Amino acid sequence: MALYNPKEGEEYDAELTFYMFGDFKLQLATNERYDITHIENYSYAITGKMIDSETIAVGFPISSEWLADYSYLVGQYVTCKLDRLEVNFL
């Protein structure tokens, strides 16, 4: 396993996923925009376009199996709070 020391301005191949430790609520966004906002610790609020039944684009794709129940929102702008956002370097 390679260790990374990311540097600002550099590009890296990575996969972003999220985890929930309680209830997950995905809802339609009031604006068509891409946004990711740090809340505290590892939690974030995200807004973006649901591009398939497992992925939301927020300027880059974030995937999770938690999205599967919301496949009827594919193509719509959505928003939700994530308990933990994880980056896996490829």
PyMOL Python script that loads the backbone (N, CA, C, O; Angstrom):
from pymol import cmd

cmd.read_pdbstr("""\
ATOM      1  N   MET A   1       0.839  -1.174   0.000  1.00  0.00           N
ATOM      2  CA  MET A   1       0.000   0.000   0.000  1.00  0.00           C
ATOM      3  C   MET A   1       0.887   1.241   0.000  1.00  0.00           C
ATOM      4  O   MET A   1       1.776   1.384   0.839  1.00  0.00           O
ATOM      5  N   ALA A   2       0.633   2.132  -0.950  1.00  0.00           N
ATOM      6  CA  ALA A   2       1.415   3.357  -1.064  1.00  0.00           C
ATOM      7  C   ALA A   2       0.874   4.427  -0.125  1.00  0.00           C
ATOM      8  O   ALA A   2      -0.336   4.566   0.054  1.00  0.00           O
ATOM      9  N   LEU A   3       1.794   5.178   0.471  1.00  0.00           N
ATOM     10  CA  LEU A   3       1.402   6.304   1.307  1.00  0.00           C
ATOM     11  C   LEU A   3       1.447   7.567   0.460  1.00  0.00           C
ATOM     12  O   LEU A   3       2.341   7.735  -0.369  1.00  0.00           O
ATOM     13  N   TYR A   4       0.484   8.451   0.670  1.00  0.00           N
ATOM     14  CA  TYR A   4       0.410   9.680  -0.103  1.00  0.00           C
ATOM     15  C   TYR A   4       0.597  10.873   0.798  1.00  0.00           C
ATOM     16  O   TYR A   4       0.094  10.914   1.921  1.00  0.00           O
ATOM     17  N   ASN A   5       1.319  11.831   0.295  1.00  0.00           N
ATOM     18  CA  ASN A   5       1.456  13.131   0.936  1.00  0.00           C
ATOM     19  C   ASN A   5       0.945  14.145  -0.085  1.00  0.00           C
ATOM     20  O   ASN A   5       1.739  14.782  -0.776  1.00  0.00           O
ATOM     21  N   PRO A   6      -0.390  14.298  -0.184  1.00  0.00           N
ATOM     22  CA  PRO A   6      -0.968  15.155  -1.227  1.00  0.00           C
ATOM     23  C   PRO A   6      -0.461  16.593  -1.131  1.00  0.00           C
ATOM     24  O   PRO A   6      -0.266  17.140  -0.045  1.00  0.00           O
ATOM     25  N   LYS A   7      -0.256  17.177  -2.298  1.00  0.00           N
ATOM     26  CA  LYS A   7       0.196  18.557  -2.377  1.00  0.00           C
ATOM     27  C   LYS A   7      -0.831  19.364  -3.170  1.00  0.00           C
ATOM     28  O   LYS A   7      -1.380  18.894  -4.167  1.00  0.00           O
ATOM     29  N   GLU A   8      -1.074  20.569  -2.712  1.00  0.00           N
ATOM     30  CA  GLU A   8      -2.019  21.453  -3.376  1.00  0.00           C
ATOM     31  C   GLU A   8      -1.575  21.698  -4.815  1.00  0.00           C
ATOM     32  O   GLU A   8      -0.396  21.924  -5.089  1.00  0.00           O
ATOM     33  N   GLY A   9      -2.546  21.646  -5.726  1.00  0.00           N
ATOM     34  CA  GLY A   9      -2.265  21.875  -7.136  1.00  0.00           C
ATOM     35  C   GLY A   9      -1.931  20.615  -7.908  1.00  0.00           C
ATOM     36  O   GLY A   9      -1.931  20.632  -9.139  1.00  0.00           O
ATOM     37  N   GLU A  10      -1.646  19.523  -7.216  1.00  0.00           N
ATOM     38  CA  GLU A  10      -1.349  18.247  -7.864  1.00  0.00           C
ATOM     39  C   GLU A  10      -2.645  17.467  -8.085  1.00  0.00           C
ATOM     40  O   GLU A  10      -3.640  17.702  -7.399  1.00  0.00           O
ATOM     41  N   GLU A  11      -2.631  16.543  -9.038  1.00  0.00           N
ATOM     42  CA  GLU A  11      -3.786  15.690  -9.305  1.00  0.00           C
ATOM     43  C   GLU A  11      -3.453  14.260  -8.927  1.00  0.00           C
ATOM     44  O   GLU A  11      -2.334  13.784  -9.117  1.00  0.00           O
ATOM     45  N   TYR A  12      -4.478  13.578  -8.377  1.00  0.00           N
ATOM     46  CA  TYR A  12      -4.310  12.199  -7.936  1.00  0.00           C
ATOM     47  C   TYR A  12      -5.530  11.393  -8.352  1.00  0.00           C
ATOM     48  O   TYR A  12      -6.650  11.904  -8.335  1.00  0.00           O
ATOM     49  N   ASP A  13      -5.319  10.133  -8.726  1.00  0.00           N
ATOM     50  CA  ASP A  13      -6.437   9.235  -8.985  1.00  0.00           C
ATOM     51  C   ASP A  13      -6.961   8.754  -7.640  1.00  0.00           C
ATOM     52  O   ASP A  13      -6.220   8.195  -6.832  1.00  0.00           O
ATOM     53  N   ALA A  14      -8.252   8.982  -7.414  1.00  0.00           N
ATOM     54  CA  ALA A  14      -8.840   8.612  -6.134  1.00  0.00           C
ATOM     55  C   ALA A  14     -10.322   8.303  -6.327  1.00  0.00           C
ATOM     56  O   ALA A  14     -10.934   8.699  -7.319  1.00  0.00           O
ATOM     57  N   GLU A  15     -10.874   7.596  -5.365  1.00  0.00           N
ATOM     58  CA  GLU A  15     -12.297   7.288  -5.334  1.00  0.00           C
ATOM     59  C   GLU A  15     -12.844   7.829  -4.021  1.00  0.00           C
ATOM     60  O   GLU A  15     -12.281   7.577  -2.956  1.00  0.00           O
ATOM     61  N   LEU A  16     -13.955   8.581  -4.102  1.00  0.00           N
ATOM     62  CA  LEU A  16     -14.583   9.112  -2.901  1.00  0.00           C
ATOM     63  C   LEU A  16     -15.849   8.332  -2.605  1.00  0.00           C
ATOM     64  O   LEU A  16     -16.670   8.104  -3.493  1.00  0.00           O
ATOM     65  N   THR A  17     -16.004   7.929  -1.371  1.00  0.00           N
ATOM     66  CA  THR A  17     -17.197   7.232  -0.909  1.00  0.00           C
ATOM     67  C   THR A  17     -17.644   7.874   0.396  1.00  0.00           C
ATOM     68  O   THR A  17     -16.894   8.615   1.032  1.00  0.00           O
ATOM     69  N   PHE A  18     -18.890   7.573   0.784  1.00  0.00           N
ATOM     70  CA  PHE A  18     -19.335   8.106   2.068  1.00  0.00           C
ATOM     71  C   PHE A  18     -20.025   7.038   2.881  1.00  0.00           C
ATOM     72  O   PHE A  18     -20.482   6.019   2.364  1.00  0.00           O
ATOM     73  N   TYR A  19     -20.085   7.308   4.181  1.00  0.00           N
ATOM     74  CA  TYR A  19     -20.685   6.389   5.136  1.00  0.00           C
ATOM     75  C   TYR A  19     -21.673   7.146   6.009  1.00  0.00           C
ATOM     76  O   TYR A  19     -21.540   8.348   6.239  1.00  0.00           O
ATOM     77  N   MET A  20     -22.654   6.418   6.482  1.00  0.00           N
ATOM     78  CA  MET A  20     -23.656   6.973   7.383  1.00  0.00           C
ATOM     79  C   MET A  20     -23.697   6.090   8.622  1.00  0.00           C
ATOM     80  O   MET A  20     -23.563   4.870   8.529  1.00  0.00           O
ATOM     81  N   PHE A  21     -23.882   6.709   9.772  1.00  0.00           N
ATOM     82  CA  PHE A  21     -23.968   5.972  11.021  1.00  0.00           C
ATOM     83  C   PHE A  21     -25.367   6.044  11.609  1.00  0.00           C
ATOM     84  O   PHE A  21     -25.629   5.457  12.659  1.00  0.00           O
ATOM     85  N   GLY A  22     -26.252   6.744  10.955  1.00  0.00           N
ATOM     86  CA  GLY A  22     -27.636   6.874  11.389  1.00  0.00           C
ATOM     87  C   GLY A  22     -28.532   6.887  10.177  1.00  0.00           C
ATOM     88  O   GLY A  22     -28.300   6.162   9.210  1.00  0.00           O
ATOM     89  N   ASP A  23     -29.544   7.702  10.232  1.00  0.00           N
ATOM     90  CA  ASP A  23     -30.472   7.818   9.112  1.00  0.00           C
ATOM     91  C   ASP A  23     -29.839   8.590   7.966  1.00  0.00           C
ATOM     92  O   ASP A  23     -29.037   9.500   8.177  1.00  0.00           O
ATOM     93  N   PHE A  24     -30.209   8.217   6.761  1.00  0.00           N
ATOM     94  CA  PHE A  24     -29.754   8.920   5.563  1.00  0.00           C
ATOM     95  C   PHE A  24     -30.972   9.516   4.885  1.00  0.00           C
ATOM     96  O   PHE A  24     -31.963   8.827   4.643  1.00  0.00           O
ATOM     97  N   LYS A  25     -30.889  10.798   4.583  1.00  0.00           N
ATOM     98  CA  LYS A  25     -31.995  11.485   3.934  1.00  0.00           C
ATOM     99  C   LYS A  25     -31.458  12.284   2.750  1.00  0.00           C
ATOM    100  O   LYS A  25     -30.714  13.249   2.922  1.00  0.00           O
ATOM    101  N   LEU A  26     -31.843  11.869   1.560  1.00  0.00           N
ATOM    102  CA  LEU A  26     -31.471  12.565   0.332  1.00  0.00           C
ATOM    103  C   LEU A  26     -32.693  13.321  -0.148  1.00  0.00           C
ATOM    104  O   LEU A  26     -33.783  12.751  -0.218  1.00  0.00           O
ATOM    105  N   GLN A  27     -32.534  14.588  -0.479  1.00  0.00           N
ATOM    106  CA  GLN A  27     -33.681  15.371  -0.937  1.00  0.00           C
ATOM    107  C   GLN A  27     -33.304  16.222  -2.135  1.00  0.00           C
ATOM    108  O   GLN A  27     -32.124  16.451  -2.403  1.00  0.00           O
ATOM    109  N   LEU A  28     -34.309  16.685  -2.849  1.00  0.00           N
ATOM    110  CA  LEU A  28     -34.076  17.568  -3.980  1.00  0.00           C
ATOM    111  C   LEU A  28     -33.454  18.862  -3.502  1.00  0.00           C
ATOM    112  O   LEU A  28     -33.841  19.400  -2.465  1.00  0.00           O
ATOM    113  N   ALA A  29     -32.490  19.363  -4.256  1.00  0.00           N
ATOM    114  CA  ALA A  29     -31.836  20.625  -3.923  1.00  0.00           C
ATOM    115  C   ALA A  29     -32.685  21.786  -4.429  1.00  0.00           C
ATOM    116  O   ALA A  29     -33.412  21.654  -5.414  1.00  0.00           O
ATOM    117  N   THR A  30     -32.587  22.915  -3.751  1.00  0.00           N
ATOM    118  CA  THR A  30     -33.336  24.095  -4.172  1.00  0.00           C
ATOM    119  C   THR A  30     -32.646  24.823  -5.317  1.00  0.00           C
ATOM    120  O   THR A  30     -33.282  25.595  -6.035  1.00  0.00           O
ATOM    121  N   ASN A  31     -31.325  24.578  -5.495  1.00  0.00           N
ATOM    122  CA  ASN A  31     -30.558  25.203  -6.575  1.00  0.00           C
ATOM    123  C   ASN A  31     -29.812  24.147  -7.368  1.00  0.00           C
ATOM    124  O   ASN A  31     -29.409  23.120  -6.822  1.00  0.00           O
ATOM    125  N   GLU A  32     -29.630  24.396  -8.648  1.00  0.00           N
ATOM    126  CA  GLU A  32     -28.825  23.507  -9.487  1.00  0.00           C
ATOM    127  C   GLU A  32     -27.372  23.960  -9.380  1.00  0.00           C
ATOM    128  O   GLU A  32     -26.915  24.814 -10.141  1.00  0.00           O
ATOM    129  N   ARG A  33     -26.658  23.376  -8.427  1.00  0.00           N
ATOM    130  CA  ARG A  33     -25.273  23.758  -8.191  1.00  0.00           C
ATOM    131  C   ARG A  33     -24.496  22.565  -7.652  1.00  0.00           C
ATOM    132  O   ARG A  33     -25.066  21.543  -7.272  1.00  0.00           O
ATOM    133  N   TYR A  34     -23.179  22.728  -7.632  1.00  0.00           N
ATOM    134  CA  TYR A  34     -22.289  21.728  -7.063  1.00  0.00           C
ATOM    135  C   TYR A  34     -21.628  22.356  -5.845  1.00  0.00           C
ATOM    136  O   TYR A  34     -21.038  23.432  -5.938  1.00  0.00           O
ATOM    137  N   ASP A  35     -21.727  21.678  -4.699  1.00  0.00           N
ATOM    138  CA  ASP A  35     -21.169  22.246  -3.478  1.00  0.00           C
ATOM    139  C   ASP A  35     -20.828  21.131  -2.505  1.00  0.00           C
ATOM    140  O   ASP A  35     -21.544  20.134  -2.406  1.00  0.00           O
ATOM    141  N   ILE A  36     -19.735  21.309  -1.794  1.00  0.00           N
ATOM    142  CA  ILE A  36     -19.369  20.419  -0.707  1.00  0.00           C
ATOM    143  C   ILE A  36     -18.889  21.312   0.434  1.00  0.00           C
ATOM    144  O   ILE A  36     -17.982  22.124   0.255  1.00  0.00           O
ATOM    145  N   THR A  37     -19.502  21.157   1.605  1.00  0.00           N
ATOM    146  CA  THR A  37     -19.204  22.005   2.749  1.00  0.00           C
ATOM    147  C   THR A  37     -18.857  21.146   3.957  1.00  0.00           C
ATOM    148  O   THR A  37     -19.627  20.271   4.352  1.00  0.00           O
ATOM    149  N   HIS A  38     -17.701  21.402   4.535  1.00  0.00           N
ATOM    150  CA  HIS A  38     -17.298  20.685   5.742  1.00  0.00           C
ATOM    151  C   HIS A  38     -18.154  21.165   6.902  1.00  0.00           C
ATOM    152  O   HIS A  38     -18.302  22.371   7.103  1.00  0.00           O
ATOM    153  N   ILE A  39     -18.722  20.234   7.673  1.00  0.00           N
ATOM    154  CA  ILE A  39     -19.551  20.582   8.824  1.00  0.00           C
ATOM    155  C   ILE A  39     -18.714  20.496  10.089  1.00  0.00           C
ATOM    156  O   ILE A  39     -18.508  21.502  10.769  1.00  0.00           O
ATOM    157  N   GLU A  40     -18.231  19.299  10.410  1.00  0.00           N
ATOM    158  CA  GLU A  40     -17.339  19.084  11.547  1.00  0.00           C
ATOM    159  C   GLU A  40     -16.746  17.691  11.440  1.00  0.00           C
ATOM    160  O   GLU A  40     -17.326  16.804  10.815  1.00  0.00           O
ATOM    161  N   ASN A  41     -15.575  17.505  12.059  1.00  0.00           N
ATOM    162  CA  ASN A  41     -14.891  16.217  12.026  1.00  0.00           C
ATOM    163  C   ASN A  41     -14.847  15.677  10.604  1.00  0.00           C
ATOM    164  O   ASN A  41     -14.218  16.285   9.738  1.00  0.00           O
ATOM    165  N   TYR A  42     -15.502  14.549  10.343  1.00  0.00           N
ATOM    166  CA  TYR A  42     -15.489  13.943   9.006  1.00  0.00           C
ATOM    167  C   TYR A  42     -16.783  14.170   8.249  1.00  0.00           C
ATOM    168  O   TYR A  42     -16.945  13.625   7.157  1.00  0.00           O
ATOM    169  N   SER A  43     -17.706  14.947   8.781  1.00  0.00           N
ATOM    170  CA  SER A  43     -19.020  15.113   8.151  1.00  0.00           C
ATOM    171  C   SER A  43     -19.054  16.310   7.200  1.00  0.00           C
ATOM    172  O   SER A  43     -18.384  17.323   7.404  1.00  0.00           O
ATOM    173  N   TYR A  44     -19.865  16.145   6.153  1.00  0.00           N
ATOM    174  CA  TYR A  44     -19.985  17.150   5.097  1.00  0.00           C
ATOM    175  C   TYR A  44     -21.433  17.251   4.655  1.00  0.00           C
ATOM    176  O   TYR A  44     -22.204  16.302   4.789  1.00  0.00           O
ATOM    177  N   ALA A  45     -21.795  18.417   4.122  1.00  0.00           N
ATOM    178  CA  ALA A  45     -23.061  18.594   3.411  1.00  0.00           C
ATOM    179  C   ALA A  45     -22.683  18.701   1.942  1.00  0.00           C
ATOM    180  O   ALA A  45     -21.777  19.453   1.580  1.00  0.00           O
ATOM    181  N   ILE A  46     -23.381  17.944   1.094  1.00  0.00           N
ATOM    182  CA  ILE A  46     -23.079  17.992  -0.335  1.00  0.00           C
ATOM    183  C   ILE A  46     -24.338  18.327  -1.118  1.00  0.00           C
ATOM    184  O   ILE A  46     -25.451  17.987  -0.717  1.00  0.00           O
ATOM    185  N   THR A  47     -24.136  18.999  -2.244  1.00  0.00           N
ATOM    186  CA  THR A  47     -25.194  19.284  -3.201  1.00  0.00           C
ATOM    187  C   THR A  47     -24.615  19.032  -4.582  1.00  0.00           C
ATOM    188  O   THR A  47     -23.519  19.494  -4.897  1.00  0.00           O
ATOM    189  N   GLY A  48     -25.347  18.303  -5.396  1.00  0.00           N
ATOM    190  CA  GLY A  48     -24.868  18.014  -6.736  1.00  0.00           C
ATOM    191  C   GLY A  48     -25.908  17.254  -7.528  1.00  0.00           C
ATOM    192  O   GLY A  48     -27.052  17.100  -7.100  1.00  0.00           O
ATOM    193  N   LYS A  49     -25.497  16.787  -8.675  1.00  0.00           N
ATOM    194  CA  LYS A  49     -26.397  16.085  -9.584  1.00  0.00           C
ATOM    195  C   LYS A  49     -26.218  14.578  -9.422  1.00  0.00           C
ATOM    196  O   LYS A  49     -25.100  14.065  -9.481  1.00  0.00           O
ATOM    197  N   MET A  50     -27.320  13.885  -9.221  1.00  0.00           N
ATOM    198  CA  MET A  50     -27.276  12.426  -9.120  1.00  0.00           C
ATOM    199  C   MET A  50     -27.137  11.872 -10.535  1.00  0.00           C
ATOM    200  O   MET A  50     -28.047  12.005 -11.352  1.00  0.00           O
ATOM    201  N   ILE A  51     -25.986  11.248 -10.821  1.00  0.00           N
ATOM    202  CA  ILE A  51     -25.710  10.822 -12.192  1.00  0.00           C
ATOM    203  C   ILE A  51     -26.025   9.354 -12.455  1.00  0.00           C
ATOM    204  O   ILE A  51     -26.171   8.952 -13.610  1.00  0.00           O
ATOM    205  N   ASP A  52     -26.130   8.556 -11.409  1.00  0.00           N
ATOM    206  CA  ASP A  52     -26.638   7.194 -11.539  1.00  0.00           C
ATOM    207  C   ASP A  52     -27.091   6.740 -10.152  1.00  0.00           C
ATOM    208  O   ASP A  52     -27.064   7.528  -9.206  1.00  0.00           O
ATOM    209  N   SER A  53     -27.502   5.498 -10.024  1.00  0.00           N
ATOM    210  CA  SER A  53     -28.106   5.039  -8.770  1.00  0.00           C
ATOM    211  C   SER A  53     -27.110   4.876  -7.621  1.00  0.00           C
ATOM    212  O   SER A  53     -27.499   4.484  -6.520  1.00  0.00           O
ATOM    213  N   GLU A  54     -25.830   5.172  -7.865  1.00  0.00           N
ATOM    214  CA  GLU A  54     -24.829   5.071  -6.797  1.00  0.00           C
ATOM    215  C   GLU A  54     -23.891   6.268  -6.736  1.00  0.00           C
ATOM    216  O   GLU A  54     -22.942   6.259  -5.952  1.00  0.00           O
ATOM    217  N   THR A  55     -24.136   7.317  -7.559  1.00  0.00           N
ATOM    218  CA  THR A  55     -23.158   8.397  -7.667  1.00  0.00           C
ATOM    219  C   THR A  55     -23.806   9.777  -7.721  1.00  0.00           C
ATOM    220  O   THR A  55     -24.778  10.001  -8.444  1.00  0.00           O
ATOM    221  N   ILE A  56     -23.240  10.699  -6.934  1.00  0.00           N
ATOM    222  CA  ILE A  56     -23.603  12.116  -6.997  1.00  0.00           C
ATOM    223  C   ILE A  56     -22.367  12.874  -7.464  1.00  0.00           C
ATOM    224  O   ILE A  56     -21.280  12.681  -6.919  1.00  0.00           O
ATOM    225  N   ALA A  57     -22.524  13.737  -8.470  1.00  0.00           N
ATOM    226  CA  ALA A  57     -21.431  14.590  -8.929  1.00  0.00           C
ATOM    227  C   ALA A  57     -21.514  15.917  -8.191  1.00  0.00           C
ATOM    228  O   ALA A  57     -22.549  16.583  -8.217  1.00  0.00           O
ATOM    229  N   VAL A  58     -20.429  16.300  -7.536  1.00  0.00           N
ATOM    230  CA  VAL A  58     -20.357  17.565  -6.813  1.00  0.00           C
ATOM    231  C   VAL A  58     -19.178  18.392  -7.335  1.00  0.00           C
ATOM    232  O   VAL A  58     -18.597  19.194  -6.604  1.00  0.00           O
ATOM    233  N   GLY A  59     -18.837  18.185  -8.603  1.00  0.00           N
ATOM    234  CA  GLY A  59     -17.617  18.716  -9.189  1.00  0.00           C
ATOM    235  C   GLY A  59     -16.647  17.573  -9.425  1.00  0.00           C
ATOM    236  O   GLY A  59     -15.707  17.686 -10.212  1.00  0.00           O
ATOM    237  N   PHE A  60     -16.890  16.472  -8.730  1.00  0.00           N
ATOM    238  CA  PHE A  60     -16.206  15.185  -8.869  1.00  0.00           C
ATOM    239  C   PHE A  60     -17.197  14.154  -8.345  1.00  0.00           C
ATOM    240  O   PHE A  60     -18.072  14.499  -7.550  1.00  0.00           O
ATOM    241  N   PRO A  61     -17.084  12.899  -8.770  1.00  0.00           N
ATOM    242  CA  PRO A  61     -18.075  11.898  -8.354  1.00  0.00           C
ATOM    243  C   PRO A  61     -17.838  11.371  -6.936  1.00  0.00           C
ATOM    244  O   PRO A  61     -16.703  11.128  -6.527  1.00  0.00           O
ATOM    245  N   ILE A  62     -18.941  11.203  -6.197  1.00  0.00           N
ATOM    246  CA  ILE A  62     -18.928  10.557  -4.880  1.00  0.00           C
ATOM    247  C   ILE A  62     -19.922   9.400  -4.956  1.00  0.00           C
ATOM    248  O   ILE A  62     -21.077   9.596  -5.332  1.00  0.00           O
ATOM    249  N   SER A  63     -19.478   8.209  -4.603  1.00  0.00           N
ATOM    250  CA  SER A  63     -20.315   7.012  -4.737  1.00  0.00           C
ATOM    251  C   SER A  63     -20.630   6.381  -3.390  1.00  0.00           C
ATOM    252  O   SER A  63     -19.848   6.469  -2.444  1.00  0.00           O
ATOM    253  N   SER A  64     -21.797   5.741  -3.325  1.00  0.00           N
ATOM    254  CA  SER A  64     -22.165   4.981  -2.135  1.00  0.00           C
ATOM    255  C   SER A  64     -23.390   4.129  -2.420  1.00  0.00           C
ATOM    256  O   SER A  64     -24.266   4.510  -3.195  1.00  0.00           O
ATOM    257  N   GLU A  65     -23.433   2.973  -1.780  1.00  0.00           N
ATOM    258  CA  GLU A  65     -24.609   2.107  -1.892  1.00  0.00           C
ATOM    259  C   GLU A  65     -25.822   2.725  -1.195  1.00  0.00           C
ATOM    260  O   GLU A  65     -26.948   2.290  -1.437  1.00  0.00           O
ATOM    261  N   TRP A  66     -25.620   3.729  -0.336  1.00  0.00           N
ATOM    262  CA  TRP A  66     -26.729   4.409   0.338  1.00  0.00           C
ATOM    263  C   TRP A  66     -27.656   5.097  -0.660  1.00  0.00           C
ATOM    264  O   TRP A  66     -28.803   5.398  -0.330  1.00  0.00           O
ATOM    265  N   LEU A  67     -27.176   5.348  -1.870  1.00  0.00           N
ATOM    266  CA  LEU A  67     -27.974   6.057  -2.875  1.00  0.00           C
ATOM    267  C   LEU A  67     -28.939   5.148  -3.629  1.00  0.00           C
ATOM    268  O   LEU A  67     -29.829   5.649  -4.317  1.00  0.00           O
ATOM    269  N   ALA A  68     -28.795   3.860  -3.525  1.00  0.00           N
ATOM    270  CA  ALA A  68     -29.566   2.906  -4.331  1.00  0.00           C
ATOM    271  C   ALA A  68     -31.081   3.099  -4.201  1.00  0.00           C
ATOM    272  O   ALA A  68     -31.803   2.931  -5.184  1.00  0.00           O
ATOM    273  N   ASP A  69     -31.567   3.441  -3.028  1.00  0.00           N
ATOM    274  CA  ASP A  69     -33.009   3.618  -2.831  1.00  0.00           C
ATOM    275  C   ASP A  69     -33.542   4.900  -3.461  1.00  0.00           C
ATOM    276  O   ASP A  69     -34.751   5.127  -3.485  1.00  0.00           O
ATOM    277  N   TYR A  70     -32.647   5.730  -3.967  1.00  0.00           N
ATOM    278  CA  TYR A  70     -33.045   7.025  -4.526  1.00  0.00           C
ATOM    279  C   TYR A  70     -32.823   7.091  -6.040  1.00  0.00           C
ATOM    280  O   TYR A  70     -32.654   8.180  -6.589  1.00  0.00           O
ATOM    281  N   SER A  71     -32.820   5.954  -6.711  1.00  0.00           N
ATOM    282  CA  SER A  71     -32.555   5.935  -8.155  1.00  0.00           C
ATOM    283  C   SER A  71     -33.572   6.746  -8.953  1.00  0.00           C
ATOM    284  O   SER A  71     -33.282   7.163 -10.075  1.00  0.00           O
ATOM    285  N   TYR A  72     -34.759   6.976  -8.390  1.00  0.00           N
ATOM    286  CA  TYR A  72     -35.771   7.798  -9.073  1.00  0.00           C
ATOM    287  C   TYR A  72     -35.337   9.270  -9.164  1.00  0.00           C
ATOM    288  O   TYR A  72     -35.976  10.053  -9.867  1.00  0.00           O
ATOM    289  N   LEU A  73     -34.261   9.656  -8.464  1.00  0.00           N
ATOM    290  CA  LEU A  73     -33.761  11.029  -8.519  1.00  0.00           C
ATOM    291  C   LEU A  73     -32.590  11.205  -9.497  1.00  0.00           C
ATOM    292  O   LEU A  73     -32.015  12.290  -9.575  1.00  0.00           O
ATOM    293  N   VAL A  74     -32.234  10.155 -10.239  1.00  0.00           N
ATOM    294  CA  VAL A  74     -31.151  10.259 -11.222  1.00  0.00           C
ATOM    295  C   VAL A  74     -31.494  11.383 -12.205  1.00  0.00           C
ATOM    296  O   VAL A  74     -32.605  11.462 -12.729  1.00  0.00           O
ATOM    297  N   GLY A  75     -30.508  12.243 -12.434  1.00  0.00           N
ATOM    298  CA  GLY A  75     -30.687  13.388 -13.322  1.00  0.00           C
ATOM    299  C   GLY A  75     -31.113  14.658 -12.596  1.00  0.00           C
ATOM    300  O   GLY A  75     -31.151  15.731 -13.198  1.00  0.00           O
ATOM    301  N   GLN A  76     -31.434  14.549 -11.316  1.00  0.00           N
ATOM    302  CA  GLN A  76     -31.879  15.687 -10.516  1.00  0.00           C
ATOM    303  C   GLN A  76     -30.729  16.188  -9.628  1.00  0.00           C
ATOM    304  O   GLN A  76     -29.787  15.455  -9.329  1.00  0.00           O
ATOM    305  N   TYR A  77     -30.838  17.450  -9.221  1.00  0.00           N
ATOM    306  CA  TYR A  77     -29.903  17.997  -8.247  1.00  0.00           C
ATOM    307  C   TYR A  77     -30.421  17.665  -6.856  1.00  0.00           C
ATOM    308  O   TYR A  77     -31.589  17.894  -6.545  1.00  0.00           O
ATOM    309  N   VAL A  78     -29.539  17.123  -6.024  1.00  0.00           N
ATOM    310  CA  VAL A  78     -29.924  16.635  -4.706  1.00  0.00           C
ATOM    311  C   VAL A  78     -28.975  17.187  -3.651  1.00  0.00           C
ATOM    312  O   VAL A  78     -27.905  17.707  -3.969  1.00  0.00           O
ATOM    313  N   THR A  79     -29.384  17.067  -2.393  1.00  0.00           N
ATOM    314  CA  THR A  79     -28.554  17.505  -1.283  1.00  0.00           C
ATOM    315  C   THR A  79     -28.718  16.538  -0.113  1.00  0.00           C
ATOM    316  O   THR A  79     -29.774  15.928   0.056  1.00  0.00           O
ATOM    317  N   CYS A  80     -27.664  16.407   0.689  1.00  0.00           N
ATOM    318  CA  CYS A  80     -27.719  15.543   1.868  1.00  0.00           C
ATOM    319  C   CYS A  80     -26.540  15.840   2.778  1.00  0.00           C
ATOM    320  O   CYS A  80     -25.592  16.526   2.396  1.00  0.00           O
ATOM    321  N   LYS A  81     -26.620  15.310   3.985  1.00  0.00           N
ATOM    322  CA  LYS A  81     -25.522  15.389   4.951  1.00  0.00           C
ATOM    323  C   LYS A  81     -24.875  14.013   5.037  1.00  0.00           C
ATOM    324  O   LYS A  81     -25.565  12.996   5.117  1.00  0.00           O
ATOM    325  N   LEU A  82     -23.557  13.990   5.021  1.00  0.00           N
ATOM    326  CA  LEU A  82     -22.796  12.747   5.106  1.00  0.00           C
ATOM    327  C   LEU A  82     -22.106  12.677   6.454  1.00  0.00           C
ATOM    328  O   LEU A  82     -21.528  13.666   6.906  1.00  0.00           O
ATOM    329  N   ASP A  83     -22.157  11.523   7.100  1.00  0.00           N
ATOM    330  CA  ASP A  83     -21.482  11.370   8.389  1.00  0.00           C
ATOM    331  C   ASP A  83     -19.968  11.252   8.229  1.00  0.00           C
ATOM    332  O   ASP A  83     -19.209  11.710   9.082  1.00  0.00           O
ATOM    333  N   ARG A  84     -19.537  10.637   7.133  1.00  0.00           N
ATOM    334  CA  ARG A  84     -18.103  10.477   6.914  1.00  0.00           C
ATOM    335  C   ARG A  84     -17.829  10.423   5.421  1.00  0.00           C
ATOM    336  O   ARG A  84     -18.491   9.689   4.687  1.00  0.00           O
ATOM    337  N   LEU A  85     -16.862  11.193   4.979  1.00  0.00           N
ATOM    338  CA  LEU A  85     -16.407  11.186   3.593  1.00  0.00           C
ATOM    339  C   LEU A  85     -15.015  10.581   3.580  1.00  0.00           C
ATOM    340  O   LEU A  85     -14.135  10.998   4.332  1.00  0.00           O
ATOM    341  N   GLU A  86     -14.826   9.594   2.717  1.00  0.00           N
ATOM    342  CA  GLU A  86     -13.544   8.882   2.686  1.00  0.00           C
ATOM    343  C   GLU A  86     -12.940   8.951   1.300  1.00  0.00           C
ATOM    344  O   GLU A  86     -13.639   8.818   0.296  1.00  0.00           O
ATOM    345  N   VAL A  87     -11.626   9.161   1.257  1.00  0.00           N
ATOM    346  CA  VAL A  87     -10.881   9.212  -0.001  1.00  0.00           C
ATOM    347  C   VAL A  87      -9.979   7.995  -0.055  1.00  0.00           C
ATOM    348  O   VAL A  87      -9.210   7.744   0.873  1.00  0.00           O
ATOM    349  N   ASN A  88     -10.069   7.240  -1.136  1.00  0.00           N
ATOM    350  CA  ASN A  88      -9.192   6.095  -1.373  1.00  0.00           C
ATOM    351  C   ASN A  88      -8.357   6.386  -2.605  1.00  0.00           C
ATOM    352  O   ASN A  88      -8.896   6.487  -3.707  1.00  0.00           O
ATOM    353  N   PHE A  89      -7.046   6.524  -2.435  1.00  0.00           N
ATOM    354  CA  PHE A  89      -6.161   6.754  -3.566  1.00  0.00           C
ATOM    355  C   PHE A  89      -6.004   5.455  -4.353  1.00  0.00           C
ATOM    356  O   PHE A  89      -5.831   4.381  -3.776  1.00  0.00           O
ATOM    357  N   LEU A  90      -6.066   5.570  -5.666  1.00  0.00           N
ATOM    358  CA  LEU A  90      -5.973   4.392  -6.540  1.00  0.00           C
ATOM    359  C   LEU A  90      -4.543   4.156  -6.991  1.00  0.00           C
ATOM    360  O   LEU A  90      -4.277   3.209  -7.732  1.00  0.00           O
TER     361      LEU A  90
END
""", "prot")
cmd.dss("prot")
cmd.show_as("cartoon", "prot")
cmd.util.cbc("prot")
cmd.orient("prot")
